[in-house]
Amino acid sequence: MAHLYLGMDFGTSGARACAIDATEKIHAQAKCSYGNSATDWEAALFGLLEQIPLVQRREMQAIAIDATSSTVLLCDATGNPIADPLLYNDDRGKVVVGKLQTIAPPDHTVLSATSSLAKLLWWQEQGLTAQAQYLLHQADWLGFLLHGKLGVSDYHNCLKLGYDVGELRYPNWLSGASIAHLLPSVVLAPGTPIGPVQPAVGDRFGLPADCQVCAGTTDSIAAFLASGAAVPGEAVTSLGSTLVLKLLSQTRVDNQKYGIYSHRLGDLWLVGGASNTGGAVLRQFFTDVELQDLSQQIDPAIVTPLDYYPLVRSGERFPLNDPHLPPRLTPRPADAGEFLHGLLEGMARIEAQGYQRLQELGATPLTQVYTAGGGAQNAVWRAIRSRCLGVPVVLSEQTEAAYGTARSALRGCSRG
């Protein structure tokens, strides 16, 4: 058997695991659904491990975990949660944004109702931080269950907690705050080995005593790592219910107005933005079968005269920032194929405008787009997008975030 490296992904629609060898060949995969409590997370973590065959668990050299950004929980000194977790999209922090604005610099990434720091301040207002010892992200806590070290994190998860990924430290405005003692220590690069699995975990699952548990990452960055994009100018577009762009850049770009921020990726930067357009609009009008059949009737080389801005409801974040921007879906031709052509091209133009926005703000010029998500499978749409973008659009090598996290574990151990 080859030495194996396990990536575990705790995303919005379930948990998955992927084991690869040093050549990045997949040897085992697993998946399960999970709920929103810490107990559910623990059950999913150990359930995924149990699905990996024992003969392969015995060859495991490293494990890394990704999870949704800004999903957090408060723990006591022994790692027991003292309140229900707050999920990535929980916006109850909107009531403390005013307070946050008195602490953080203008236009900082944390100035959002759903940021990790906003959630921590909300917990403080409820009086819960007085009982807590640690603020942990979902990936941090799941890693703790394996390696037993509390209060350890990575700089991807900590970005929305206020960690300065340029200086690689917590900024002075945060380190002097009343909740600073709850902040996790950052082990720098995701994939960095934190420590071996606890003996009890190793014995239970047949893992080697020297199997390292590595620092984690977020689910969206794990998906980028899975794609195959590796050099500045390459990007990944995720076509799910919304449209998410991530461009690998030599320069950092942050712009709160458009929801743009940069994650550190080694010596490079992963610059991202997200539009409200995407597959959810198509679902309003077409079934999967209709999308497949009608797409075959479209000539992607022809420019449609329809000027659509496809949205489910009013409001856009990026590349335009207009909370009142209405959907533009008229005129609607009688021919369903023409209508679909207009929608697909409208979204392709928004994607092109998004990458143009990132470049206008200083990101490295776009050279190629890897694409993932449900919409990525539509070859006609890919051809339309390539025409609008002016660069090749190719399918990602792998689309599972767990594969990207397994790559992170492999590379982290190789660096070590």
DOKEMI-803217 format. One record per residue (C-alpha): x, y, z; residue in three letters; residue number from 1; chain. Coordinates in steps of 0.25 Angstrom, whole numbers, plus 5000, padded with zeros to 4 digits. Each point is the difference from the previous one (the first is absolute). Layout:
N
X / Y / Z / Ala / NUM / A
...
This chain:
416
5000 / 5000 / 5000 / Met / 1 / A
5004 / 5014 / 4997 / Ala / 2 / A
5001 / 5011 / 5011 / His / 3 / A
4986 / 5007 / 5000 / Leu / 4 / A
4996 / 5015 / 5003 / Tyr / 5 / A
4985 / 5002 / 5004 / Leu / 6 / A
4992 / 5013 / 4997 / Gly / 7 / A
4987 / 5002 / 5007 / Met / 8 / A
4990 / 5010 / 4995 / Asp / 9 / A
4989 / 5006 / 5009 / Phe / 10 / A
4992 / 5008 / 4990 / Gly / 11 / A
4986 / 5006 / 4999 / Thr / 12 / A
4993 / 4987 / 4994 / Ser / 13 / A
5007 / 4989 / 5008 / Gly / 14 / A
5014 / 4994 / 5004 / Ala / 15 / A
5010 / 4993 / 4991 / Arg / 16 / A
5013 / 4993 / 5001 / Ala / 17 / A
5011 / 4997 / 4990 / Cys / 18 / A
5013 / 4992 / 5001 / Ala / 19 / A
5011 / 5002 / 4990 / Ile / 20 / A
5014 / 4995 / 4999 / Asp / 21 / A
5013 / 5008 / 4997 / Ala / 22 / A
4997 / 5000 / 4985 / Thr / 23 / A
4986 / 5006 / 5004 / Glu / 24 / A
4993 / 4988 / 4995 / Lys / 25 / A
4986 / 4997 / 5008 / Ile / 26 / A
5000 / 4987 / 5008 / His / 27 / A
4987 / 5002 / 5008 / Ala / 28 / A
4988 / 5010 / 5001 / Gln / 29 / A
4989 / 5001 / 5010 / Ala / 30 / A
4988 / 5009 / 5002 / Lys / 31 / A
4989 / 5003 / 5010 / Cys / 32 / A
4990 / 5010 / 5004 / Ser / 33 / A
5001 / 5007 / 5013 / Tyr / 34 / A
4992 / 5010 / 5009 / Gly / 35 / A
5003 / 5013 / 5006 / Asn / 36 / A
5004 / 4997 / 5014 / Ser / 37 / A
5014 / 4997 / 5005 / Ala / 38 / A
4995 / 4985 / 5004 / Thr / 39 / A
4996 / 4999 / 4985 / Asp / 40 / A
5014 / 5005 / 4995 / Trp / 41 / A
5007 / 4990 / 5009 / Glu / 42 / A
4991 / 4988 / 4995 / Ala / 43 / A
5003 / 5004 / 4986 / Ala / 44 / A
5015 / 5001 / 5002 / Leu / 45 / A
5001 / 4986 / 5006 / Phe / 46 / A
4990 / 4995 / 4991 / Gly / 47 / A
5008 / 5004 / 4988 / Leu / 48 / A
5012 / 4993 / 5006 / Leu / 49 / A
4993 / 4987 / 5002 / Glu / 50 / A
4996 / 5000 / 4985 / Gln / 51 / A
5015 / 5000 / 4996 / Ile / 52 / A
5004 / 4985 / 4999 / Pro / 53 / A
5009 / 4996 / 5012 / Leu / 54 / A
5011 / 4996 / 4991 / Val / 55 / A
5001 / 5014 / 4995 / Gln / 56 / A
4998 / 5007 / 5013 / Arg / 57 / A
5013 / 4992 / 5005 / Arg / 58 / A
5008 / 5007 / 4989 / Glu / 59 / A
4995 / 5014 / 5003 / Met / 60 / A
5011 / 5010 / 5002 / Gln / 61 / A
4993 / 5013 / 5001 / Ala / 62 / A
4985 / 5006 / 5002 / Ile / 63 / A
4995 / 5014 / 4997 / Ala / 64 / A
4986 / 5005 / 5001 / Ile / 65 / A
4993 / 5012 / 4993 / Asp / 66 / A
4987 / 5006 / 5004 / Ala / 67 / A
4991 / 5011 / 4997 / Thr / 68 / A
5006 / 5014 / 5003 / Ser / 69 / A
4995 / 5007 / 5012 / Ser / 70 / A
4993 / 4988 / 5006 / Thr / 71 / A
5004 / 5002 / 5015 / Val / 72 / A
4998 / 4995 / 5014 / Leu / 73 / A
5004 / 5003 / 5014 / Leu / 74 / A
5007 / 4990 / 5009 / Cys / 75 / A
5004 / 4998 / 5014 / Asp / 76 / A
5014 / 4996 / 5005 / Ala / 77 / A
4998 / 4986 / 4996 / Thr / 78 / A
4994 / 5003 / 4986 / Gly / 79 / A
4986 / 4998 / 5003 / Asn / 80 / A
4990 / 5009 / 4993 / Pro / 81 / A
4993 / 5010 / 5009 / Ile / 82 / A
4990 / 5005 / 4990 / Ala / 83 / A
4994 / 4995 / 4987 / Asp / 84 / A
5009 / 5003 / 4988 / Pro / 85 / A
4997 / 5012 / 4991 / Leu / 86 / A
5001 / 4996 / 4986 / Leu / 87 / A
5007 / 5007 / 4988 / Tyr / 88 / A
4987 / 5007 / 4996 / Asn / 89 / A
4995 / 5004 / 5013 / Asp / 90 / A
4998 / 5015 / 5000 / Asp / 91 / A
4996 / 5003 / 5015 / Arg / 92 / A
5013 / 5008 / 5000 / Gly / 93 / A
4993 / 5011 / 4993 / Lys / 94 / A
4997 / 5006 / 5014 / Val / 95 / A
5014 / 5002 / 5003 / Val / 96 / A
5006 / 5005 / 4987 / Val / 97 / A
4999 / 5014 / 5006 / Gly / 98 / A
5009 / 4996 / 5012 / Lys / 99 / A
5009 / 4992 / 4990 / Leu / 100 / A
5002 / 5013 / 4992 / Gln / 101 / A
5006 / 5007 / 5012 / Thr / 102 / A
5010 / 4989 / 5002 / Ile / 103 / A
5004 / 4996 / 4985 / Ala / 104 / A
5006 / 5009 / 4989 / Pro / 105 / A
4990 / 5005 / 4990 / Pro / 106 / A
4997 / 4991 / 4989 / Asp / 107 / A
5006 / 4988 / 5007 / His / 108 / A
4995 / 4986 / 4996 / Thr / 109 / A
4995 / 4997 / 5014 / Val / 110 / A
4989 / 5012 / 4999 / Leu / 111 / A
4990 / 4990 / 4996 / Ser / 112 / A
4988 / 4994 / 5007 / Ala / 113 / A
5005 / 4986 / 4997 / Thr / 114 / A
5014 / 5001 / 5003 / Ser / 115 / A
5007 / 4992 / 5011 / Ser / 116 / A
5003 / 5012 / 5008 / Leu / 117 / A
4986 / 5006 / 5000 / Ala / 118 / A
4995 / 4986 / 5005 / Lys / 119 / A
5010 / 5001 / 5011 / Leu / 120 / A
4995 / 5014 / 5004 / Leu / 121 / A
4986 / 4995 / 5000 / Trp / 122 / A
5003 / 4989 / 5009 / Trp / 123 / A
5007 / 5010 / 5009 / Gln / 124 / A
4987 / 5009 / 5001 / Glu / 125 / A
4993 / 4987 / 5004 / Gln / 126 / A
5010 / 4998 / 5012 / Gly / 127 / A
5005 / 4987 / 4994 / Leu / 128 / A
5014 / 5004 / 4998 / Thr / 129 / A
5002 / 5001 / 5015 / Ala / 130 / A
4998 / 4985 / 5001 / Gln / 131 / A
5009 / 4997 / 4988 / Ala / 132 / A
5015 / 4996 / 4998 / Gln / 133 / A
5001 / 4999 / 4985 / Tyr / 134 / A
4993 / 5005 / 4987 / Leu / 135 / A
5002 / 4989 / 4990 / Leu / 136 / A
4996 / 4999 / 4986 / His / 137 / A
4993 / 4987 / 4995 / Gln / 138 / A
5013 / 4995 / 4994 / Ala / 139 / A
5008 / 5003 / 5013 / Asp / 140 / A
4991 / 4993 / 5009 / Trp / 141 / A
4999 / 4987 / 4991 / Leu / 142 / A
5015 / 5000 / 4999 / Gly / 143 / A
5001 / 5001 / 5015 / Phe / 144 / A
4991 / 4987 / 5001 / Leu / 145 / A
5012 / 4993 / 4993 / Leu / 146 / A
5012 / 5007 / 5005 / His / 147 / A
4996 / 5005 / 5014 / Gly / 148 / A
5006 / 5014 / 4999 / Lys / 149 / A
4990 / 5011 / 5003 / Leu / 150 / A
5001 / 5014 / 4995 / Gly / 151 / A
5007 / 4997 / 4987 / Val / 152 / A
4996 / 5005 / 4987 / Ser / 153 / A
5005 / 5004 / 4986 / Asp / 154 / A
5000 / 5014 / 4992 / Tyr / 155 / A
4989 / 4996 / 4990 / His / 156 / A
4990 / 4998 / 5011 / Asn / 157 / A
5005 / 5012 / 5008 / Cys / 158 / A
4999 / 5010 / 4989 / Leu / 159 / A
4985 / 5004 / 5004 / Lys / 160 / A
5004 / 5000 / 5015 / Leu / 161 / A
5010 / 5012 / 4997 / Gly / 162 / A
5013 / 4993 / 4998 / Tyr / 163 / A
5010 / 5008 / 4992 / Asp / 164 / A
5004 / 4990 / 4989 / Val / 165 / A
5010 / 5010 / 4994 / Gly / 166 / A
5007 / 5002 / 5013 / Glu / 167 / A
4997 / 4986 / 5005 / Leu / 168 / A
4995 / 5004 / 5014 / Arg / 169 / A
4988 / 5006 / 5007 / Tyr / 170 / A
5000 / 5015 / 4998 / Pro / 171 / A
5001 / 5009 / 5012 / Asn / 172 / A
4986 / 5005 / 4999 / Trp / 173 / A
4996 / 4985 / 5003 / Leu / 174 / A
5011 / 4995 / 5009 / Ser / 175 / A
4996 / 5011 / 5010 / Gly / 176 / A
4985 / 4998 / 4999 / Ala / 177 / A
4992 / 4994 / 5012 / Ser / 178 / A
4998 / 4986 / 4993 / Ile / 179 / A
5014 / 4999 / 4995 / Ala / 180 / A
5003 / 4988 / 5010 / His / 181 / A
4990 / 4992 / 4993 / Leu / 182 / A
5007 / 5001 / 4986 / Leu / 183 / A
5006 / 4987 / 4996 / Pro / 184 / A
5015 / 4999 / 4997 / Ser / 185 / A
5003 / 5000 / 4985 / Val / 186 / A
5010 / 4989 / 4995 / Val / 187 / A
5002 / 5008 / 4987 / Leu / 188 / A
4999 / 4992 / 4988 / Ala / 189 / A
4988 / 4991 / 4998 / Pro / 190 / A
5005 / 4986 / 4999 / Gly / 191 / A
5011 / 5002 / 5010 / Thr / 192 / A
5001 / 4988 / 5009 / Pro / 193 / A
4994 / 5003 / 5014 / Ile / 194 / A
5003 / 4987 / 5007 / Gly / 195 / A
4997 / 4985 / 4999 / Pro / 196 / A
4986 / 4994 / 5002 / Val / 197 / A
4997 / 4997 / 5015 / Gln / 198 / A
5003 / 4986 / 5004 / Pro / 199 / A
4985 / 4997 / 5003 / Ala / 200 / A
4996 / 5004 / 4986 / Val / 201 / A
5011 / 4993 / 4994 / Gly / 202 / A
4997 / 4987 / 5007 / Asp / 203 / A
4985 / 5001 / 4997 / Arg / 204 / A
5002 / 5002 / 4985 / Phe / 205 / A
5013 / 4993 / 4997 / Gly / 206 / A
5008 / 5012 / 4997 / Leu / 207 / A
5015 / 5000 / 5001 / Pro / 208 / A
5005 / 5007 / 5013 / Ala / 209 / A
5008 / 5010 / 4991 / Asp / 210 / A
4988 / 5004 / 4991 / Cys / 211 / A
5001 / 5015 / 5001 / Gln / 212 / A
4988 / 5009 / 5001 / Val / 213 / A
5002 / 5013 / 4992 / Cys / 214 / A
4994 / 5014 / 5000 / Ala / 215 / A
4988 / 5001 / 4992 / Gly / 216 / A
4994 / 5010 / 4990 / Thr / 217 / A
4986 / 5005 / 4995 / Thr / 218 / A
4991 / 4992 / 4991 / Asp / 219 / A
5001 / 5010 / 4989 / Ser / 220 / A
5015 / 5000 / 5000 / Ile / 221 / A
5001 / 4985 / 5001 / Ala / 222 / A
4991 / 5000 / 4987 / Ala / 223 / A
5011 / 5009 / 4993 / Phe / 224 / A
5011 / 4991 / 5005 / Leu / 225 / A
4993 / 4988 / 4993 / Ala / 226 / A
4998 / 5007 / 4987 / Ser / 227 / A
5014 / 5000 / 4994 / Gly / 228 / A
5002 / 5015 / 5000 / Ala / 229 / A
5014 / 5003 / 5004 / Ala / 230 / A
5007 / 5012 / 4994 / Val / 231 / A
4996 / 5015 / 5001 / Pro / 232 / A
4989 / 5004 / 4989 / Gly / 233 / A
4993 / 4986 / 5002 / Glu / 234 / A
4987 / 5001 / 5006 / Ala / 235 / A
4988 / 4991 / 5005 / Val / 236 / A
4985 / 5004 / 4997 / Thr / 237 / A
4990 / 4992 / 5008 / Ser / 238 / A
4987 / 4999 / 4994 / Leu / 239 / A
4990 / 4996 / 5010 / Gly / 240 / A
4988 / 5007 / 5005 / Ser / 241 / A
5008 / 5013 / 4999 / Thr / 242 / A
5013 / 5004 / 4992 / Leu / 243 / A
5013 / 5000 / 5008 / Val / 244 / A
5013 / 5004 / 4994 / Leu / 245 / A
5014 / 4997 / 5006 / Lys / 246 / A
5013 / 5006 / 4993 / Leu / 247 / A
5014 / 4996 / 5004 / Leu / 248 / A
5008 / 5013 / 5000 / Ser / 249 / A
5014 / 5005 / 5003 / Gln / 250 / A
4993 / 5012 / 5007 / Thr / 251 / A
4990 / 5001 / 5011 / Arg / 252 / A
4987 / 5007 / 4997 / Val / 253 / A
4990 / 5004 / 5011 / Asp / 254 / A
4987 / 5008 / 4998 / Asn / 255 / A
4989 / 4999 / 5010 / Gln / 256 / A
4991 / 5008 / 4990 / Lys / 257 / A
4999 / 4988 / 4991 / Tyr / 258 / A
5002 / 4989 / 5010 / Gly / 259 / A
5014 / 4998 / 4994 / Ile / 260 / A
5011 / 4994 / 5010 / Tyr / 261 / A
5013 / 4992 / 4998 / Ser / 262 / A
5004 / 4987 / 5007 / His / 263 / A
5015 / 4997 / 5001 / Arg / 264 / A
5004 / 4988 / 4992 / Leu / 265 / A
5015 / 4998 / 5003 / Gly / 266 / A
5007 / 5012 / 4993 / Asp / 267 / A
4988 / 5003 / 4991 / Leu / 268 / A
4986 / 5006 / 5003 / Trp / 269 / A
4986 / 4994 / 4997 / Leu / 270 / A
4991 / 5011 / 4996 / Val / 271 / A
4985 / 4998 / 5000 / Gly / 272 / A
4987 / 5006 / 4998 / Gly / 273 / A
4986 / 4994 / 4999 / Ala / 274 / A
4987 / 5004 / 4991 / Ser / 275 / A
4986 / 4997 / 5004 / Asn / 276 / A
4998 / 4995 / 4985 / Thr / 277 / A
5001 / 4985 / 4998 / Gly / 278 / A
4993 / 4987 / 4999 / Gly / 279 / A
4989 / 5004 / 5009 / Ala / 280 / A
4995 / 5009 / 4989 / Val / 281 / A
5000 / 4988 / 4990 / Leu / 282 / A
4992 / 4992 / 5010 / Arg / 283 / A
4989 / 5010 / 4999 / Gln / 284 / A
4997 / 4997 / 4986 / Phe / 285 / A
5006 / 4986 / 4996 / Phe / 286 / A
5001 / 4986 / 5004 / Thr / 287 / A
5013 / 4992 / 4999 / Asp / 288 / A
4995 / 4993 / 4988 / Val / 289 / A
4996 / 5013 / 4993 / Glu / 290 / A
5013 / 5007 / 5003 / Leu / 291 / A
5007 / 4988 / 4994 / Gln / 292 / A
4991 / 4999 / 4987 / Asp / 293 / A
4999 / 5015 / 4998 / Leu / 294 / A
5015 / 5002 / 5001 / Ser / 295 / A
5002 / 4991 / 4989 / Gln / 296 / A
4992 / 5010 / 4991 / Gln / 297 / A
5009 / 5012 / 5003 / Ile / 298 / A
5012 / 5004 / 4991 / Asp / 299 / A
5010 / 5006 / 5010 / Pro / 300 / A
5007 / 5007 / 4990 / Ala / 301 / A
4988 / 5009 / 4997 / Ile / 302 / A
4998 / 5013 / 5009 / Val / 303 / A
4986 / 5001 / 5005 / Thr / 304 / A
4993 / 5013 / 4999 / Pro / 305 / A
4994 / 4999 / 5013 / Leu / 306 / A
5006 / 5008 / 5011 / Asp / 307 / A
4996 / 4993 / 5013 / Tyr / 308 / A
5005 / 5001 / 5014 / Tyr / 309 / A
4995 / 4987 / 5006 / Pro / 310 / A
4996 / 5001 / 5015 / Leu / 311 / A
4990 / 4993 / 5009 / Val / 312 / A
4997 / 5013 / 5007 / Arg / 313 / A
5004 / 5014 / 5001 / Ser / 314 / A
5014 / 5002 / 5005 / Gly / 315 / A
5015 / 4998 / 4995 / Glu / 316 / A
5013 / 5000 / 5008 / Arg / 317 / A
5010 / 4998 / 4989 / Phe / 318 / A
5005 / 5004 / 4990 / Pro / 319 / A
4989 / 5011 / 5002 / Leu / 320 / A
4997 / 5004 / 5014 / Asn / 321 / A
4985 / 5004 / 5000 / Asp / 322 / A
4991 / 4994 / 5010 / Pro / 323 / A
4988 / 5005 / 4992 / His / 324 / A
5005 / 4995 / 4986 / Leu / 325 / A
4988 / 4994 / 4994 / Pro / 326 / A
5000 / 4987 / 4992 / Pro / 327 / A
5000 / 5003 / 4985 / Arg / 328 / A
4993 / 4988 / 4993 / Leu / 329 / A
4992 / 5007 / 4989 / Thr / 330 / A
4997 / 5000 / 4988 / Pro / 331 / A
4997 / 4985 / 5001 / Arg / 332 / A
5000 / 4993 / 4986 / Pro / 333 / A
4990 / 4989 / 4997 / Ala / 334 / A
5011 / 4991 / 4997 / Asp / 335 / A
5005 / 4993 / 5013 / Ala / 336 / A
5013 / 4997 / 4994 / Gly / 337 / A
5002 / 5015 / 4997 / Glu / 338 / A
4996 / 5004 / 5014 / Phe / 339 / A
5010 / 4990 / 5006 / Leu / 340 / A
5011 / 5005 / 4991 / His / 341 / A
4997 / 5014 / 5005 / Gly / 342 / A
5001 / 4995 / 5014 / Leu / 343 / A
5013 / 4993 / 4998 / Leu / 344 / A
5007 / 5011 / 4993 / Glu / 345 / A
4995 / 5010 / 5010 / Gly / 346 / A
5007 / 4992 / 5011 / Met / 347 / A
5012 / 4999 / 4992 / Ala / 348 / A
5001 / 5015 / 4998 / Arg / 349 / A
4999 / 5001 / 5015 / Ile / 350 / A
5011 / 4990 / 5002 / Glu / 351 / A
5008 / 5008 / 4990 / Ala / 352 / A
4997 / 5013 / 5007 / Gln / 353 / A
5004 / 4994 / 5014 / Gly / 354 / A
5014 / 4996 / 4995 / Tyr / 355 / A
5001 / 5013 / 4994 / Gln / 356 / A
4997 / 5007 / 5013 / Arg / 357 / A
5010 / 4992 / 5007 / Leu / 358 / A
5011 / 5004 / 4990 / Gln / 359 / A
4996 / 5014 / 5000 / Glu / 360 / A
5003 / 5000 / 5016 / Leu / 361 / A
5014 / 4994 / 4997 / Gly / 362 / A
4998 / 4985 / 4999 / Ala / 363 / A
5009 / 4992 / 4991 / Thr / 364 / A
4994 / 5000 / 4985 / Pro / 365 / A
4991 / 4988 / 4997 / Leu / 366 / A
5006 / 4989 / 4992 / Thr / 367 / A
4991 / 4987 / 5002 / Gln / 368 / A
4988 / 4997 / 5008 / Val / 369 / A
4998 / 4986 / 5006 / Tyr / 370 / A
4985 / 4998 / 5002 / Thr / 371 / A
4992 / 4992 / 5011 / Ala / 372 / A
4986 / 4998 / 5005 / Gly / 373 / A
4988 / 4995 / 4993 / Gly / 374 / A
5000 / 5010 / 4989 / Gly / 375 / A
5014 / 4996 / 4996 / Ala / 376 / A
4995 / 4988 / 4993 / Gln / 377 / A
4993 / 5008 / 4989 / Asn / 378 / A
5010 / 5000 / 4989 / Ala / 379 / A
4992 / 5010 / 4992 / Val / 380 / A
5000 / 5010 / 5012 / Trp / 381 / A
5015 / 4997 / 5001 / Arg / 382 / A
5002 / 5004 / 4986 / Ala / 383 / A
4991 / 5013 / 5002 / Ile / 384 / A
5008 / 5004 / 5012 / Arg / 385 / A
5014 / 4997 / 4993 / Ser / 386 / A
4995 / 5010 / 4989 / Arg / 387 / A
4996 / 5011 / 5010 / Cys / 388 / A
5012 / 4998 / 5009 / Leu / 389 / A
5010 / 4999 / 4988 / Gly / 390 / A
5008 / 4989 / 5007 / Val / 391 / A
4998 / 4985 / 5000 / Pro / 392 / A
4990 / 4994 / 5010 / Val / 393 / A
5003 / 4985 / 5004 / Val / 394 / A
4994 / 4991 / 5010 / Leu / 395 / A
5007 / 4999 / 5013 / Ser / 396 / A
5008 / 4987 / 5002 / Glu / 397 / A
4993 / 4997 / 5012 / Gln / 398 / A
4987 / 5006 / 5006 / Thr / 399 / A
4999 / 4995 / 5014 / Glu / 400 / A
5006 / 5009 / 5011 / Ala / 401 / A
5004 / 4988 / 5008 / Ala / 402 / A
5010 / 4997 / 4989 / Tyr / 403 / A
5006 / 5014 / 5001 / Gly / 404 / A
5001 / 4998 / 5015 / Thr / 405 / A
5007 / 4987 / 4998 / Ala / 406 / A
5010 / 5007 / 4991 / Arg / 407 / A
5002 / 5010 / 5011 / Ser / 408 / A
5004 / 4989 / 5010 / Ala / 409 / A
5009 / 4993 / 4990 / Leu / 410 / A
5007 / 5014 / 4997 / Arg / 411 / A
5001 / 5004 / 5014 / Gly / 412 / A
5007 / 4987 / 5004 / Cys / 413 / A
5009 / 5001 / 4988 / Ser / 414 / A
5004 / 5014 / 5005 / Arg / 415 / A
5002 / 4995 / 5014 / Gly / 416 / A
